[in-house]
Every structure is written in structure tokens, then in C-alpha cells.
Amino acid sequence: MMRKYYFLFLLFLGLGVTTAHAQMKRTIYETFEIDSAATVVLDLVGFTDIEIKAWAGNTVLTEVNIEIYDASPEILNYFVELGRYKFAFERKDDNASIATQVRERRVIKTKESGPGGCQEKVNVRVFVPDNYTWSAVLEGDSDGMIREHTDDMLRWESGNKNSDNVESYEDSKKHKLIKTLTKG
């Protein structure tokens, strides 16, 4: 009888280990010294959800939250090191721009994910100095929606989601949000 319980315990322990790979999460932060730029352009592509918030800092801070299902920690580490979730920063004269570095993210495929690839959710929060203002106009080819637009926060999410409230990979590549922040 005791052997039966020991076998069941090992079975459940083994199942827990195999499902531990199911979802990998990571948060990445980057800061950008915009100094006294009169205009900052945010060109953000391929995110499931974008939130822009005013804060008392004097830099732009990005917080990228990544969730990948059916991938190992090594796979996530590889793509993070490759720069898949980083931003390019450029400063010219009185203008600055922050843009998604990898413009087209190909589907991540693993043995566990099958032919459809891994489900990937990438959300970004952008904290901008509170002395900048922004407009809530979406880029023409975006089919997302603005969820909230106040002086303190702008929240945007892509439009096409499936029954699990997740957008398809193909749809995530189409969405763009270009915001021009102006020093107020």
C-alpha cells in the first residue's frame, strides 16, 4: 500500500516538473536620458498591450513584461540576449526617438510548442516625465484601441484577440503605436 502512494507521489512530482516549463516570465527595464528634448517620438511595434504613464522622473523608463508558453528558460534567455525586446534610442538636436529594435518578431518554435509556435505575450509600460504631453492618435495601420487617455496615462491594446484574450502572432506584428511627446 505504501509503495502505491510513493508511486503516485513520484508521478505528481514528475508532472509538476514537466509543467514548470510551460510558462516563462521575464521583466526587462531600460532607461533613456532624453535631457531637455523638446520632442520625443515613441515608435512601438509588436506589443500586446502598451501603457504610457507620466511620472516625476527626468528620463524615459521602459518596462517590458514577457510571457512565453511552451519554452524553456534557456530559449527565453537567448531571445533576451539577442535584443528581441530592446529599444533603439536616437538623439538629434532637440529631438529624441525610442523605437522597437526588432521590428518583426518571428514565431518561436520548440518541441513542446508544436507547429504553431509558442504563445508570446509582450506588454510594455513606458514612463515619461510628467512635463511632457501626448496625443491619442493611433498610426493609420493600427487596428488596436485606446483604452484610457488622460493627462496621466494612455493605455493602448491591440485589437484582434482569440477566446483566451490573446492576439495571434500575425496580428501582433501589424500593430504600431507612434506617439509624439512634446515638452509642455
C-alpha positions as CSV (number, residue, x, y, z in Angstrom):
1,M,0.0,0.0,0.0
2,M,2.8,2.4,0.9
3,R,4.5,1.6,-2.4
4,K,1.3,2.7,-4.2
5,Y,1.3,6.1,-2.5
6,Y,5.1,6.5,-3.2
7,F,4.4,5.8,-6.9
8,L,1.6,8.4,-7.0
9,F,3.8,10.9,-5.2
10,L,6.6,10.4,-7.8
11,L,4.0,10.7,-10.6
12,F,2.7,14.0,-9.4
13,L,6.2,15.3,-8.8
14,G,7.1,14.4,-12.3
15,L,4.1,16.1,-13.7
16,G,4.9,19.3,-11.8
17,V,8.4,19.3,-13.2
18,T,7.2,18.9,-16.8
19,T,4.6,21.7,-16.5
20,A,7.1,24.0,-14.8
21,H,8.5,24.7,-18.3
22,A,5.1,25.7,-19.6
23,Q,5.3,29.4,-19.0
24,M,8.4,31.6,-18.7
25,K,8.2,35.2,-17.5
26,R,10.7,38.0,-17.5
27,T,10.7,41.7,-17.0
28,I,13.3,44.0,-18.6
29,Y,13.9,47.6,-17.8
30,E,15.7,50.3,-19.9
31,T,16.2,54.0,-19.2
32,F,16.7,56.7,-21.8
33,E,18.3,60.1,-21.0
34,I,16.2,62.5,-23.0
35,D,17.7,65.5,-21.2
36,S,15.7,68.5,-22.4
37,A,14.5,67.2,-25.8
38,A,11.5,69.3,-27.0
39,T,10.0,66.2,-28.8
40,V,10.3,62.5,-28.1
41,V,8.8,60.0,-30.6
42,L,7.8,56.6,-29.4
43,D,7.6,54.0,-32.2
44,L,6.4,50.8,-30.6
45,V,5.6,47.7,-32.7
46,G,4.5,44.2,-31.8
47,F,3.3,44.6,-28.2
48,T,0.1,43.1,-26.9
49,D,-0.5,46.0,-24.6
50,I,1.1,49.4,-24.3
51,E,0.7,51.7,-21.4
52,I,2.2,55.2,-21.2
53,K,2.3,56.8,-17.8
54,A,3.5,60.2,-16.6
55,W,6.0,60.1,-13.7
56,A,8.1,62.5,-11.7
57,G,11.4,61.2,-13.2
58,N,13.5,63.1,-15.8
59,T,14.2,60.1,-18.0
60,V,12.0,57.7,-20.1
61,L,11.8,54.3,-18.4
62,T,10.5,51.2,-20.3
63,E,9.3,48.1,-18.5
64,V,8.8,45.1,-20.8
65,N,6.9,42.1,-19.4
66,I,7.4,38.9,-21.4
67,E,5.4,35.7,-21.1
68,I,6.2,32.8,-23.3
69,Y,4.4,29.5,-23.1
70,D,6.0,26.1,-24.1
71,A,9.5,27.3,-23.9
72,S,12.5,26.7,-21.6
73,P,14.4,29.4,-19.6
74,E,17.3,29.0,-22.0
75,I,15.2,29.9,-25.0
76,L,13.8,33.0,-23.3
77,N,17.4,34.0,-22.2
78,Y,18.6,33.5,-25.8
79,F,16.0,35.9,-27.2
80,V,16.5,38.4,-24.5
81,E,20.3,38.4,-25.2
82,L,19.5,38.7,-28.9
83,G,17.8,42.0,-28.3
84,R,14.3,40.9,-29.3
85,Y,12.7,43.1,-26.6
86,K,15.0,46.1,-26.6
87,F,14.6,49.6,-27.9
88,A,16.8,51.7,-30.1
89,F,17.4,55.2,-28.9
90,E,18.4,58.2,-31.0
91,R,19.0,61.8,-30.1
92,K,19.3,64.5,-32.7
93,D,19.4,68.2,-31.9
94,D,16.2,68.9,-29.9
95,N,14.5,65.6,-30.8
96,A,14.7,62.1,-29.4
97,S,13.2,58.8,-30.6
98,I,12.7,55.5,-28.9
99,A,11.7,52.6,-31.2
100,T,11.3,48.9,-31.0
101,Q,14.6,47.4,-32.1
102,V,13.4,44.2,-33.6
103,R,10.6,45.3,-35.9
104,E,9.4,41.8,-36.9
105,R,9.4,39.1,-34.3
106,R,9.3,35.6,-35.9
107,V,7.3,32.9,-34.2
108,I,9.4,31.0,-31.6
109,K,9.1,27.2,-32.2
110,T,10.1,24.5,-29.8
111,K,9.4,20.8,-29.5
112,E,6.8,21.5,-26.9
113,S,5.0,24.2,-28.9
114,G,4.2,22.2,-32.0
115,P,4.0,23.7,-35.5
116,G,2.1,26.8,-34.4
117,G,4.9,28.0,-32.2
118,C,5.0,29.4,-28.7
119,Q,2.3,31.7,-27.5
120,E,4.1,35.0,-26.6
121,K,2.6,38.0,-24.7
122,V,4.8,41.1,-24.6
123,N,3.4,44.1,-22.7
124,V,5.3,47.4,-22.3
125,R,4.9,50.2,-19.8
126,V,6.6,53.5,-20.8
127,F,7.1,56.0,-18.0
128,V,7.6,59.5,-19.4
129,P,8.5,62.7,-17.5
130,D,5.3,64.5,-16.3
131,N,6.3,67.7,-18.1
132,Y,5.6,66.1,-21.5
133,T,2.2,65.8,-23.1
134,W,1.0,63.4,-25.8
135,S,-1.8,63.0,-28.2
136,A,-4.0,59.9,-28.5
137,V,-3.9,59.4,-32.3
138,L,-3.1,55.9,-33.4
139,E,-1.0,55.2,-36.5
140,G,-3.2,54.6,-39.6
141,D,-2.4,50.9,-40.0
142,S,-3.1,50.1,-36.4
143,D,-6.3,48.2,-35.6
144,G,-5.9,48.4,-31.9
145,M,-7.8,50.6,-29.4
146,I,-7.1,53.2,-26.8
147,R,-8.5,52.0,-23.5
148,E,-7.7,55.1,-21.5
149,H,-6.4,58.6,-22.3
150,T,-5.9,61.1,-19.6
151,D,-3.2,63.6,-18.7
152,D,-1.5,60.9,-16.5
153,M,-2.0,57.8,-18.6
154,L,-2.5,56.4,-22.0
155,R,-3.3,52.7,-22.5
156,W,-3.5,51.0,-25.8
157,E,-4.1,47.4,-26.7
158,S,-4.1,45.5,-30.0
159,G,-7.5,44.7,-31.5
160,N,-7.7,41.1,-32.6
161,K,-7.8,38.6,-29.7
162,N,-8.9,35.0,-29.6
163,S,-11.1,33.3,-27.0
164,D,-8.2,33.2,-24.5
165,N,-8.0,37.0,-24.7
166,V,-4.6,36.7,-26.6
167,E,-3.9,38.1,-30.0
168,S,-2.4,35.9,-32.7
169,Y,1.2,36.3,-33.6
170,E,0.4,37.6,-37.1
171,D,-1.8,40.3,-35.6
172,S,0.8,41.4,-33.1
173,K,3.2,42.2,-35.9
174,K,0.7,44.5,-37.6
175,H,0.1,46.9,-34.7
176,K,2.0,50.1,-34.3
177,L,1.7,52.9,-31.9
178,I,3.6,56.1,-32.7
179,K,3.3,58.8,-30.1
180,T,5.0,62.2,-30.2
181,L,5.6,63.6,-26.8
182,T,6.0,67.3,-26.5
183,K,7.6,69.2,-23.7
184,G,4.8,71.1,-22.0
